[in-house]
Amino acid sequence: MNFKSDIEIARAANKKPIQEVGARLGISGDDLLPYGHDKAKVSQDFINSVQDRKNGKLILVTAINPTPAGEGKTTTTVGLGDGLNRIGKNAAVCIREASLGPCFGMKGGAAGGGNAQVIPMEDMNLHFTGDFHAVTSAHNLLSAMIDNHIYWGNALEIDTRRVVWRRVVDMNDRALRQITASLGGVANGFPRETGFDITVASEVMACLCLANNLKDLQNRLGKIIVAYRRDRSPVFARDIKADGAMTVLLKDAMQPNLVQTLENNPAFVHGGPFANIAHGCNSVIATTTALKLADYVVTEAGFGADLGAEKFMNIKCRKAGLAPDCVVLVATVRAMKMNGGVARADLGPENIDAVKEGCANLGRHIDNLKSFGVPIVVAINHFVSDTDGEAQAIRDYVRAQGSEAILCRHWELGGEGTIDLATRVVEIAESGESNFAPTYPDDMPLFEKVECIAKNIYRADAVIADKKTLDQLKHWQDQGYGNLPVCMAKTQYSFSTDPTQRGAPTGFVLPVREVRLSAGAGFVVVICGEIMTMPGLPRTPSAETIMLNDVGEIEGLF
């Protein structure tokens, strides 16, 4: 069977003017700030004008732990949004923007796939409306102002050994993880060790995605801790007087982006913190705005449910006062086989026993999601190589767990392929079954929050951390930051910190390597195992096959 590539499908799409897409949600042309004909930002004035409206239903799409076989979480998010519109519901999609790092590294694109995509796909995967560049610039302006303050006399008495604010770039570049800055003599400042993170791990990105408006954004930016003095007292971004200029750089980036699906349904694409490093959800302002305009809002959380959905529930929902009405958990036959021990090269032939073996990973995610008090339904994202027997094995397993699995063909058929799923999601959302509650209370001590996630979500036996880390958490607790949620940074490929441990591992400990206080964003980052806040490129990066063809079209994004 000869299928078109994602980029070929996206390029052939019949796009509508963005004003028509906005009109579907009651947004007038005057309230849109167009970026060309097919994308626009929604003005803050319009957002302010709809805040008194009743919220629609919130649907979260998450997935099992990712495998090289692919799960299609974004594809399912888009397909479900189209499916809801197909059955006559007023639905919108909310997803994250794509980082250049993974696009040119391993993923090659992040706008969905097949006939369930958000368009313009090429723009979305590249520079889009410049939001990530604005975040990078705002972040690095703060970096420059810190070193400039030190150079011109250091009135704040910053201990140059304790500058914790690093720089960022939106690219996977392992060579920048640890560097020495200000070499070259007196004119270049005071040499010190520092490094780069990827832009999507920036606290500025987290602040942007959790802020309600520009005033809230500036307040959050001002609270960012950039360094410490010799007496260990913190120095904030507002002390450097950087928060105002940073907000200016982020003024346009703060406004959500409106685009469309292949079926011309509205999609908000805004923000993009990594899920294995940051909180992995699109912006609060995009989600809350969509909920005022649509009856159903379908959003996603990055990577597997142990990372993205956990942070959606414990960070985003907690901070924004949100509560999902239904969760869709995406799984594939191919991924079940890989979790059952089948090599990627051998996924083609039917192997029902391997599917059954691999369902342990799916089962753990089902249990975890149920612990939040939200009803779930499993979406089996169909691949052409799947057999009826393999799909039935997943259905039977999920039924035994007290849930339901529905086969979806949105990659092939678009919204038509998710009508069954959309119908069931509506039934669940309208039933009022959801009784959402986060995993831990605000007043639980920080290290106990880490243990709560490790033991209840990952199923670790214990958490190990050195005295320095424990003392740091206690110090933040004493400073008044103990009520913050924890943002766990670990590998996305396993419940453990070992990416090779697929399935549902037990009998392991969770090693905490480092903790970072994101006082502006409002959480404590807990870095576990070997996870890096600056990823590296793989041996064969996607960038090697991304190019312009003879007629100037982009090839290699998929």
Summary of the structure (lengths in Angstrom):
residues: 558
radius of gyration: 22.8
end to end distance: 18.1
largest distance: 72.1
contacts: 2056
relative contact order: 0.16
helix: 41%
strand: 20%
